[in-house]
Amino acid sequence: MEARGRFITLEGSEGVGKSTNIAVIADTLRLLGIDCVTTREPGGTPFAEEIRQLLLSVRAEPVSPNAELLLMFAARAQHLSELIEPALARGLWVVSDRFTDATFAYQGGGRGMNTAVIEQLERIVQGSLRPDLTLYLDLDPEVAANRLADRERDRFELESRPFFARVRNAYLERARSAERYRIIDASESLEVVGQNIRAVIERFVQQSRAGSSAS
Ligand code: TMP
């Protein structure tokens, strides 16, 4: 039977270079002979992408924090059952641009929602599934905002500087709390950030291979 794949997530605020670095992770895995799929949250399947549209579009009606939180987990439930779980079961590695750490950072940190509620939804939707490795691209929100510059902004990107400072603090607190996180300094050049990410992935693959040959 095919060994189960590994689940890698990439986190960080807008403007930190996640899209470029998702490709760096996938290319590094493929060079090491590992089949992987890349995906993103909210989204990743047609139905979940429709929920993403609902969540990101700028609208006049205020969105209730509970509605936002439940939609994030609704999209995640679909993403897990239709894409992530089947891929991992087939032995593919899954690389996701954001996952539940973003909920703790944005809804928990940014919106100030109760973390215990988020943990409960995490258990309901994911069971025991957690990422095997999470890379957090860390950047001062002021610098990140300048990188966004004149781009048209979605509902989250229109949030205030203090909101993004709370998001960063929540990410950092989580990233320092468990072994699966690696904090990457995203203030470096794209080239250096890419090199650092490649090094983390190569080490993780080595460890995974050593672990599976020992078992
Ligand atoms: P992005 O993937 O283009 O960065 O946009 C997704 C936006 O959704 C981003 O602003 C972060 C936000 N988000 C949450 O607020 N909670 C979540 O759980 C996830 C996955 C994303």
Boltz pocket constraint, residues with backbone or C-beta under 6 A from the ligand:
constraints:
  - pocket:
      binder: B
      contacts: [[A, 12], [A, 13], [A, 14], [A, 40], [A, 41], [A, 42], [A, 72], [A, 97], [A, 98], [A, 99], [A, 100], [A, 102], [A, 103], [A, 104], [A, 106], [A, 107], [A, 156], [A, 157]]
      max_distance: 6.0
